[in-house]
Amino acid sequence: MTAQTSDPHNLEAALLSAEGSARSAGVSIHTERLEGQQRRIVASTQIPAEVDQVWQVLTDYNNLSSFIPNLSYSQRLSHPDGGIRLEQIGSQCFLNIKFCARVVLDMVETFPKELRFSMVEGDFRQFEGKWTLEPIKDASGEVVRLGYDLVILPPRAMPVALIERHIRNDLSRNLQAISDRTLVLFSA
């Protein structure tokens, strides 16, 4: 797909209206424009598994980069207050340029319902949100609705529409990868 406009404001408006709410491979994604360049991106998918199984996959911090696309590094760090601190580096090529973004996140686990994260250091001006896990009973058995809610403020030099589009695309693949990983590890 090729953009027909070089005006970043028109491109951003087109992306927001065309991709405001999307569904791909069982993943639902919605984007909300907040103040200025700040965006909220909400995504969810359903995984046919038990909550504790999905939780184990999400909190396997040192191994996330082994199955999450475009996550080249994920490592738990020591935390000054004894909490959970995580360093992650995402990398991706676009426009024939390799783009890497680093975040150091403080994590707050509320087993088995919520996993909050907040950037304490990194390449964004703001990067915070939460993972949510909601058990659902359906005809086929137990299902978990895995949700992701991110508020992001990209670096000043980076066009917000470009960052938003790539995060949306990554989220779809990442949620599917978490689902796939859960099924591989826990399916009988």
C-alpha positions in Angstrom: 0.0 0.0 0.0 1.4 3.4 -1.0 0.4 6.7 0.5 -0.6 9.3 -2.0 0.1 12.3 0.1 3.3 13.8 1.4 1.5 16.0 3.9 2.0 14.3 7.3 -1.2 15.8 8.8 -3.3 14.4 5.9 -1.5 11.0 6.2 -2.1 10.9 9.9 -5.8 11.7 9.5 -6.2 9.1 6.8 -4.5 6.5 9.0 -6.6 7.3 12.0 -9.9 7.2 10.0 -9.0 4.1 8.0 -7.5 2.2 10.9 -9.4 3.6 13.9 -10.8 0.1 14.5 -9.3 -3.0 12.9 -9.7 -6.7 13.1 -6.9 -9.0 11.9 -6.4 -12.7 12.6 -8.8 -12.6 15.6 -7.1 -9.5 17.0 -9.2 -6.3 17.5 -7.3 -3.0 17.6 -8.7 0.5 18.2 -6.7 3.8 18.2 -7.7 6.9 20.0 -6.2 10.3 19.5 -5.4 12.0 22.8 -3.7 15.4 23.4 -1.2 16.5 20.7 0.8 13.5 19.5 -0.3 11.3 22.3 -2.2 8.1 21.3 -4.0 5.4 23.1 -4.0 2.0 21.4 -6.2 -0.8 22.7 -6.1 -4.3 21.4 -7.5 -7.7 22.4 -7.7 -11.3 21.3 -9.2 -14.5 22.7 -7.0 -17.4 23.5 -8.4 -20.9 24.1 -6.4 -21.5 27.3 -6.6 -21.0 31.1 -5.7 -17.7 32.6 -2.6 -19.0 34.5 -1.2 -20.4 31.3 -1.5 -17.1 29.4 -0.1 -15.3 32.5 3.0 -17.7 32.5 3.7 -16.7 28.9 3.3 -13.0 29.5 5.5 -13.0 32.5 8.3 -15.1 31.0 10.2 -11.8 30.7 13.6 -13.1 29.7 12.2 -15.3 26.9 9.7 -12.9 25.3 12.1 -12.0 22.6 12.4 -15.6 21.5 8.8 -15.6 20.2 7.5 -12.0 20.0 8.1 -10.6 16.5 10.3 -7.5 16.3 11.3 -7.8 20.0 15.0 -8.3 19.7 15.8 -8.1 23.5 13.9 -8.6 26.7 15.6 -8.9 30.0 14.6 -8.5 33.6 16.8 -6.0 35.5 17.4 -5.4 39.1 14.9 -2.9 40.6 16.0 -0.4 43.3 12.8 -1.0 45.3 12.7 -4.8 44.8 9.9 -4.7 42.1 10.0 -5.9 38.5 12.0 -3.9 36.0 12.3 -4.9 32.4 14.5 -3.7 29.5 13.2 -4.3 26.0 14.5 -3.4 22.6 12.2 -3.6 19.6 13.7 -3.4 16.1 12.1 -3.1 12.7 13.0 -2.1 9.2 10.9 0.4 7.3 11.9 2.8 4.5 15.1 0.7 4.3 16.2 2.0 7.6 16.5 -0.1 10.7 14.7 1.5 13.6 15.3 0.4 17.2 13.4 1.6 20.2 14.5 0.9 23.8 12.3 1.0 26.9 12.9 0.3 30.5 9.6 -0.6 32.2 8.5 -1.0 35.7 6.0 -3.8 35.9 3.3 -4.3 38.5 1.7 -7.7 38.5 -1.8 -8.3 39.9 -2.1 -12.1 39.3 -4.1 -13.2 37.4 -5.9 -10.2 36.1 -3.6 -7.4 35.2 0.0 -6.6 34.4 0.7 -2.8 34.4 3.8 -1.2 32.9 5.3 2.2 32.9 8.4 3.5 31.2 11.1 4.8 33.5 13.7 5.3 30.8 13.7 5.0 27.0 13.2 6.3 23.5 9.6 7.5 23.9 8.3 10.5 25.8 5.6 8.3 27.2 5.0 4.6 27.1 2.6 3.1 29.7 -0.3 0.8 29.9 -1.5 -2.6 30.9 -2.2 -6.2 29.9 -5.5 -7.6 31.1 -6.6 -11.2 31.3 -10.3 -12.0 31.6 -11.5 -15.6 31.7 -14.6 -16.3 29.5 -16.6 -19.5 29.4 -17.8 -20.6 26.0 -19.1 -23.7 24.4 -15.6 -25.0 23.6 -14.3 -24.5 27.2 -12.2 -21.9 28.9 -11.1 -18.9 26.9 -9.0 -15.9 28.0 -9.6 -12.4 26.6 -6.2 -10.9 26.5 -6.2 -7.1 26.4 -3.5 -4.6 25.8 -4.0 -0.9 26.5 -1.1 1.5 25.7 -0.7 5.2 25.9 2.2 6.4 23.9 3.9 9.7 23.1 6.5 9.2 20.4 9.8 11.1 20.1 9.4 14.6 18.7 11.5 13.7 15.6 9.3 10.7 14.7 6.0 11.2 12.8 3.2 10.0 15.1 1.3 8.3 12.2 4.3 6.2 11.3 4.9 5.1 14.9 1.2 4.4 15.4 0.9 2.3 12.3 3.9 0.2 13.2 2.7 -0.3 16.7 -0.7 -1.4 15.5 0.9 -3.9 13.0 3.2 -5.2 15.7 0.4 -5.6 18.2 -1.6 -7.8 15.9 1.4 -10.0 15.4 2.5 -9.9 19.0 -1.0 -10.9 20.4 -1.1 -13.7 17.8 2.4 -14.8 18.9 1.4 -14.9 22.6 -1.7 -17.0 21.6 0.5 -19.4 19.5 3.1 -19.7 22.3 0.4 -20.4 24.9 -1.1 -23.1 22.7 2.3 -24.7 21.9 3.3 -24.8 25.6 0.0 -26.0 27.1 -2.0 -27.9 24.4 -2.3 -31.6 25.2 
